[in-house]
Amino acid sequence: KINNRDKALEAYTKAVELNPDDADFNYNLAFLYDQKGDLEKAIPLYQKVLNINDDDENTHFNLGCLLSKQGKIAESIAHLEKATELDDTDAYAWFYLAYSYKKSGDIQKAINYYKKVIQINPDYSWAYYNLACIYNELNDKTTAIIYLDKTLMTNPNDIDAYKTLATILIEEKQFDIAAEKINNALTNNPNLADLHYVLGKIYLHNNQIEEAIKEYKRALSDVNSLKTPAEKVKAELNNLINQKVKTV
């Protein structure tokens, strides 16, 4: 509880030595290794817990998440499904089950289970966002936009959702709406360079060269918050300036 994990690890290791069949001791030791990112030690301990008690929902959930990280999707799904059987109201278990089914290529189950997450927790913004990404990949832009709007209703500070929404609106040639969305985002996050860069791209697509140049310059004024390589933005800005000079 005081965040001294090394001492905790030492103590739980000793506890498991003294009582190797205690499910709680093994779980807590596994969880500590899990937090340290040592999957090779965490996974066998979680499996040991399930050998002692196969109805431990938390263990099935944690093990399912770790196996997903290792790319063992079928095993991950089996444990996450067991977790949802043990607790039908665990939104996190349904979320990661949907995520694993998406990775497996079963898109319909992924959609169904993300919707299950929303049914349990209507404020789970990542479920809306992941649904939006799926529908975008399916080229159902209308539904993708609906879920991105819902994402931003539940989390107005989700920068990735703003950027994805703007990208779709640009593809749909809805430039004014895209600009409005990004300007709304900048109201809450005025210093995020990436948003200025996206807004510059919108203006560029709408042939508003002067406005685009201003936004590119604002993006470059804070390269620390710029995820796009600064050299790329500089090159695009120079092209815009040259384009403006030729036009004049």
Protein Blocks (a to p, Z undefined) as FASTA:
>chain_A
ZZpaklmmmmmmmmmmmmmmbmklmmmmmmmmmmnopaklmmmmmmmmmmmmmmbmklmm
mmmmmmmmnopamlmmmmmmmmmmmmmklmklmmmmmmmmmmnopamlmmmmmmmmmmmm
mmlmklmmmmmmmmmmnopaklmmmmmmmmmmmmmmlmklmmmmmmmmmmnopmklmmmm
mmmmmmmmmmlmklmmmmmmmmmmnopaklmmmmmmmmmmmmmlmmbafklmmmmmmmmm
mmmmmmZZ
